[in-house]
């Protein structure tokens, strides 16, 4: 099939490369001509395992192209995926202006039947809005279908998630578009759920909000464990064996970040309010999540007694491992608060350093964890990169002023790190002092 993917962010770029890899001819479109130029020269704007290889391969085979010519891409495609940004407004509502602009552009160009797919995360009723816009500006008065096909990609494993999804959700209203979408996804082995457009739109927000709820719940339990002297790891293990609960997303820490969970949770609250429902549960989830970061800062302050003038090493800046995404990253709030208290910050991240430099100022950015540890009063783990699991702890200890590790992701076994001579503070477990 001939596919146009409008928008080359995380969703659009991964989707475009993967659709090409399963046998389609794909053109990815972006108004940022510099970005398109870089993509045409195999310069990938985001770090995502396996993505660069996929892009280069399918470009070489002639199945994947990049262009800023929106009209041509629309005209020559059978299926058009809208993958543009839906950023939050100041009031938390979703900004649909990019979606609206694309819908207008599609309407003015199409001169034959097209399937137009909303792939971006959008509020319920956006499909109706897109269809209404296209009908209003449809110069040639041709037939079309709007489809909702929400993505469930996790940054750091997006390519694998696309190729091996838990499910594929397709919201459509007519048999014609249903058959086209069924054919498109035929090479991918996964359950396909066909539903109406509004239900598909809500599935995405409901899924992300449920996972956010699960994270905030286990962090609340971790806080109770600390007060009671229990071990959150054992508690989570015992809960996770229950098939109704499962072990995933039961890892205590400093809360969720990234673009999707915070944005989608806030958007779902706003959507619910417009529909006449006060989503108190989800409001509490948000409150708990952001309070967890403050709680972690308080741990650091308590451990150091005096933060002012202390050298604090930060391991991990991205909101999660295997990505360079700094959007809503917990590290931003944590470092900012420590700097307000007068701390001197050194930091290292395997992938996110360059993006962090544009956000966090007055930070000494290091090339490896050992440079971070050198002369530090405390080593703080913010992102659970696998690289940090294999550190030479003896070397780390020899470099630090004080052998204090404050672990926001519970990466280490408390007894094992105690044997290496460290004071160790983690989340929902007894401190080793």
Secondary structure, DSSP 8 states (H G I E B T S, - for coil): -EEEEE--SHHHHHHHHHHHHTT-EEEEE-S-HHHHHHHHTT--SS--TTHHHHHHHHHHTTSEEEES-HHHHHHT-SEEEE-----B-TTS-B--HHHHHHHHHHHHH--S-EEEEE-S---TTHHHHHHHHHHHH-TT---EEEEE------TTSHHHHHHT-SEEEEE-SSHHHHHHHHHHTTTS-SEEEEE-HHHHHHHHHHHHHHHHHHHHHHHHHHHHHHHHT--HHHHHHHHHTSTTT-STT---SS---SSHHHHHHHHHHHHHHHHT---HHHHHHHHHHHHHHHHHHHHHHHHHS--TT-EEEEE--SSSTT----TT-HHHHHHHHHHHTT-EEEEE-TTTHHHHHTT--SEEE-SSHHHHHTT-SEEEE-S--HHHHT--HHHHHHHSSS-EEEETT--S-HHHHHHTT-EEE-SSS--B-
